[in-house]
Amino acid sequence: MIQRAAAAGCRALVLTVDSAVFGSHERDNRHDFHQLPDGLHCENMRDAGEVRPIQMSPEFSWKHLRWLQSVTDLPVILKGILHPDDAILAVEHGAAAVIVSNHGGRQLDTTPASIRALPAVVRAVGGRIPVLLDGGIRRGTDVVKALALGATAVGVGRPVVWGLAVDGGKGVSAVLEILRAELEHTLLLCGYGSVRELVAGLLLLPPGEY
Ligand SMILES: Cc1cc2nc3c(=O)[nH]c(=O)nc-3n(C[C@H](O)[C@H](O)[C@H](O)COP(=O)(O)O)c2cc1C
């Protein structure tokens, strides 16, 4: 899979570190949802005609990151960091970047919103590697708030899937275009010409109170 990603032109690998086991999805349990229905499968898990199930490992540890780094030249980004101490460990273990994320709220219940966790992670990382954020990015205003708090970039989960469901690839492009236009509009209304000018002082209230 790593080789296929590199051959397809991917410029980094993202290793999800908040999912040693599945989170508890109570609605899925109520609907007795265990696996994808026949005919649907995780396309990236298809291997020479055989579809492999998703496997998670409670033994997952830093040594697996070292292994991954040893078998690829691609930068490895860690996704699912919320605690500043983990961000420091990520830097020390050679992560190329971290993504502050609570997995869209789908793994551990009651974790803080990623936007609230972001400032402490940015402080801990101290500019040594890029800090990205995902979770709840729905509007250009959300992007501006994350960047003002020190994120290098943001990721978008569900809105991309919604666009895909509505109109395939064109729907995804439309979602990203709406976000881009809203981002530009927000910057203008805040008096900025570019995202590079954004500073933390822009936000009068703590993240989450907007
Ligand atoms: C249906 C669904 C499946 C997901 N599966 C994965 C996954 O396999 N691995 C992963 O790292 N994140 C997974 N995520 C989390 C997303 O990568 C991302 O962190 C999250 O959706 C961002 O929040 P947002 O949807 O509010 O933008 C999934 C999210 C959804 C909604």
The ligand as an SDF file (V2000), in Angstrom:
LIG
                    3D

 31 33  0  0  0  0  0  0  0  0999 V2000
  -17.2810    7.9010    8.1710 C   0  0  0  0  0  0  0  0  0  0  0  0
  -15.9050    8.3510    8.6150 C   0  0  0  0  0  0  0  0  0  0  0  0
  -14.8640    7.4390    8.5520 C   0  0  0  0  0  0  0  0  0  0  0  0
  -13.5870    7.8210    8.9600 C   0  0  0  0  0  0  0  0  0  0  0  0
  -12.5560    6.9110    8.8680 N   0  0  0  0  0  0  0  0  0  0  0  0
  -11.3030    7.3010    9.1990 C   0  0  0  0  0  0  0  0  0  0  0  0
  -10.2000    6.4150    9.0650 C   0  0  0  0  0  0  0  0  0  0  0  0
  -10.3310    5.2610    8.6540 O   0  0  0  0  0  0  0  0  0  0  0  0
   -8.9700    6.8620    9.4290 N   0  0  0  0  0  0  0  0  0  0  0  0
   -8.7720    8.1260    9.9080 C   0  0  0  0  0  0  0  0  0  0  0  0
   -7.6520    8.5030   10.2240 O   0  0  0  0  0  0  0  0  0  0  0  0
   -9.7980    8.9820   10.0400 N   0  0  0  0  0  0  0  0  0  0  0  0
  -11.0420    8.6060    9.6870 C   0  0  0  0  0  0  0  0  0  0  0  0
  -12.0870    9.4950    9.8410 N   0  0  0  0  0  0  0  0  0  0  0  0
  -11.8250   10.8260   10.4330 C   0  0  0  0  0  0  0  0  0  0  0  0
  -11.4390   11.8080    9.3620 C   0  0  0  0  0  0  0  0  0  0  0  0
  -10.2020   11.4500    8.7650 O   0  0  0  0  0  0  0  0  0  0  0  0
  -11.2670   13.2110    9.9510 C   0  0  0  0  0  0  0  0  0  0  0  0
  -10.3220   13.1970   11.0170 O   0  0  0  0  0  0  0  0  0  0  0  0
  -12.5650   13.7920   10.4700 C   0  0  0  0  0  0  0  0  0  0  0  0
  -13.6670   13.3780    9.6640 O   0  0  0  0  0  0  0  0  0  0  0  0
  -12.4500   15.3080   10.4700 C   0  0  0  0  0  0  0  0  0  0  0  0
  -13.5990   15.8870   10.9980 O   0  0  0  0  0  0  0  0  0  0  0  0
  -14.7540   16.5230   10.0720 P   0  0  0  0  0  0  0  0  0  0  0  0
  -15.4790   15.3620    9.4490 O   0  0  0  0  0  0  0  0  0  0  0  0
  -15.5680   17.2800   11.0560 O   0  0  0  0  0  0  0  0  0  0  0  0
  -14.0970   17.4150    9.0280 O   0  0  0  0  0  0  0  0  0  0  0  0
  -13.3650    9.1350    9.4290 C   0  0  0  0  0  0  0  0  0  0  0  0
  -14.4160   10.0540    9.4840 C   0  0  0  0  0  0  0  0  0  0  0  0
  -15.6840    9.6760    9.0700 C   0  0  0  0  0  0  0  0  0  0  0  0
  -16.8020   10.7090    9.1320 C   0  0  0  0  0  0  0  0  0  0  0  0
  1  2  1  0
  2  3  1  0
  2 30  2  0
  3  4  2  0
  4  5  1  0
  4 28  1  0
  5  6  2  0
  6  7  1  0
  6 13  1  0
  7  8  2  0
  7  9  1  0
  9 10  1  0
 10 11  2  0
 10 12  1  0
 12 13  2  0
 13 14  1  0
 14 15  1  0
 14 28  1  0
 15 16  1  0
 16 17  1  0
 16 18  1  0
 18 19  1  0
 18 20  1  0
 20 21  1  0
 20 22  1  0
 22 23  1  0
 23 24  1  0
 24 25  2  0
 24 26  1  0
 24 27  1  0
 28 29  2  0
 29 30  1  0
 30 31  1  0
M  END
$$$$
